[in-house]
Each structure stands twice: as structure tokens, then as C-alpha cells.
Amino acid sequence: MSNDTKKSLEEINEVSRQLLSRMLAIHRDSKTQPQVLDLDISEEQSANKENKKSAELTELTQKRQILITKLFKESTAENLNTESDLLQKMIALDSELTANAKLSKQAITAQVIKIKKSKKVTKSYQKY
């Protein structure tokens, strides 16, 4: 059973690294790409691309959650203790994911506020 625990922890850590990598890439792309519409890319294409990225994040998150739930249902405390290094790595990755999610949420909130402000300015100019 300990070998199964080790394999499960390794798989969880791999999925966690993939999820963290995707989140960092999305965050990096949102900072490097200007928020101006590109002439070559329509709004629909851009929305489809964002939906695909979002779906991928959701899929990885669900997969990770299922693996973690399965690990703790099927493993004993003794088996988990024998793989404490992998368990600590999983905890560290979880902390990184949580911190990155908070940063992403703050960035999205800032973008929404910026868009709302620009819409207000546009409306006020249209009055005159």
C-alpha cells in the first residue's frame, strides 16, 4: 500500500506543478499582452482562447481534487508518514497554488475596476 501512496503523491504533485505552471503562464500573459484589441484576433476568438484556458485550469483542479480525496480515503496515517517528504512537497505546492490564486484574483479585480472606470469616462464624454 505504501507504494500506492507514493505513486498517488507523485501524481498529485505532478498535477499540482502542471496547474501552477498554467496559472503562472496565464498571469504572465495577462501582464505582457496589452488589453487593446488586436486587429488580427476577433473578440470571439479571444474569448474562445480564454474559455479554453479556463477549462484546462478547471480540469486540472478537479483532477487534483479527486486524487487528493482518493489518497486520504485509501491511505492510512502510517503509509502517509512513510512518504512524509512527498507529503511536504504536496503541502508546499498547495501553498504556492493558493498564493498564486490570490494574486490572480487581485489582478482580475484590478482589471475589472479599470474597465469600469474607462466605461464611466466614455459615457461622460458621450454626454457632451
VOTOR-822936 format. One record per residue (C-alpha): x, y, z. Coordinates in pm, whole numbers. Layout:
+--------+--------+--------+
|      x |      y |      z |
+--------+--------+--------+
|      X |      Y |      Z |
...
+--------+--------+--------+
This chain:
+--------+--------+--------+
|      x |      y |      z |
+--------+--------+--------+
|      0 |      0 |      0 |
|    292 |    233 |     69 |
|    395 |    206 |   -296 |
|     42 |    311 |   -398 |
|     64 |    604 |   -158 |
|    395 |    708 |   -310 |
|    254 |    686 |   -664 |
|    -54 |    885 |   -563 |
|    153 |   1159 |   -401 |
|    383 |   1177 |   -702 |
|     82 |   1207 |   -934 |
|    -76 |   1476 |   -715 |
|    250 |   1671 |   -713 |
|    282 |   1642 |  -1090 |
|    -73 |   1767 |  -1148 |
|     -8 |   2046 |   -897 |
|    305 |   2152 |  -1087 |
|    110 |   2150 |  -1416 |
|   -165 |   2360 |  -1261 |
|     83 |   2606 |  -1113 |
|    264 |   2632 |  -1446 |
|    -61 |   2706 |  -1633 |
|   -165 |   2964 |  -1374 |
|    171 |   3140 |  -1394 |
|    159 |   3138 |  -1774 |
|   -188 |   3292 |  -1777 |
|    -85 |   3553 |  -1522 |
|    231 |   3634 |  -1720 |
|     36 |   3656 |  -2048 |
|   -219 |   3891 |  -1896 |
|     59 |   4124 |  -1786 |
|    260 |   4118 |  -2109 |
|    -26 |   4143 |  -2357 |
|   -186 |   4483 |  -2384 |
|   -558 |   4496 |  -2318 |
|   -611 |   4663 |  -2656 |
|   -793 |   4456 |  -2917 |
|   -560 |   4307 |  -3174 |
|   -675 |   4362 |  -3532 |
|   -595 |   4003 |  -3627 |
|   -787 |   3847 |  -3340 |
|  -1160 |   3895 |  -3304 |
|  -1329 |   3925 |  -2967 |
|  -1487 |   3585 |  -3023 |
|  -1152 |   3418 |  -3091 |
|  -1005 |   3585 |  -2785 |
|  -1298 |   3470 |  -2571 |
|  -1265 |   3115 |  -2705 |
|   -897 |   3113 |  -2617 |
|   -971 |   3236 |  -2264 |
|  -1250 |   2979 |  -2224 |
|  -1013 |   2703 |  -2331 |
|   -753 |   2813 |  -2075 |
|  -1018 |   2835 |  -1806 |
|  -1150 |   2488 |  -1891 |
|   -797 |   2348 |  -1873 |
|   -744 |   2501 |  -1528 |
|  -1079 |   2366 |  -1412 |
|   -996 |   2019 |  -1543 |
|   -658 |   2012 |  -1369 |
|   -808 |   2143 |  -1046 |
|  -1080 |   1876 |  -1049 |
|   -829 |   1603 |  -1129 |
|   -609 |   1718 |   -841 |
|   -903 |   1729 |   -601 |
|  -1010 |   1376 |   -697 |
|   -656 |   1243 |   -649 |
|   -621 |   1410 |   -308 |
|   -959 |   1280 |   -191 |
|   -872 |    930 |   -309 |
|   -532 |    945 |   -138 |
|   -675 |   1032 |    202 |
|   -961 |    780 |    174 |
|   -737 |    489 |     76 |
|   -417 |    559 |    269 |
|   -351 |    506 |    635 |
|   -168 |    756 |    854 |
|    122 |    512 |    870 |
|    151 |    499 |    489 |
|    138 |    878 |    470 |
|    407 |    909 |    739 |
|    643 |    688 |    539 |
|    612 |    932 |    248 |
|    646 |   1250 |    452 |
|    885 |   1413 |    202 |
|    633 |   1381 |    -81 |
|    354 |   1491 |    151 |
|    553 |   1802 |    248 |
|    612 |   1876 |   -120 |
|    237 |   1846 |   -182 |
|    172 |   2092 |    102 |
|    431 |   2335 |    -37 |
|    278 |   2316 |   -385 |
|    -66 |   2371 |   -234 |
|     61 |   2686 |    -62 |
|    208 |   2811 |   -390 |
|   -119 |   2743 |   -571 |
|   -317 |   2928 |   -304 |
|    -84 |   3229 |   -313 |
|    -92 |   3239 |   -693 |
|   -471 |   3214 |   -698 |
|   -494 |   3513 |   -463 |
|   -260 |   3715 |   -686 |
|   -462 |   3622 |   -993 |
|   -784 |   3724 |   -820 |
|   -633 |   4061 |   -729 |
|   -512 |   4115 |  -1086 |
|   -854 |   4031 |  -1229 |
|  -1023 |   4262 |   -980 |
|   -788 |   4544 |  -1081 |
|   -863 |   4484 |  -1450 |
|  -1239 |   4489 |  -1388 |
|  -1211 |   4816 |  -1196 |
|  -1001 |   4966 |  -1474 |
|  -1259 |   4863 |  -1736 |
|  -1546 |   5003 |  -1530 |
|  -1364 |   5334 |  -1488 |
|  -1294 |   5358 |  -1861 |
|  -1661 |   5288 |  -1937 |
|  -1764 |   5566 |  -1698 |
|  -1525 |   5809 |  -1867 |
|  -1655 |   5710 |  -2210 |
|  -2015 |   5763 |  -2101 |
|  -1939 |   6103 |  -1953 |
|  -1769 |   6216 |  -2275 |
|  -2065 |   6095 |  -2481 |
|  -2294 |   6328 |  -2288 |
|  -2114 |   6633 |  -2429 |
+--------+--------+--------+
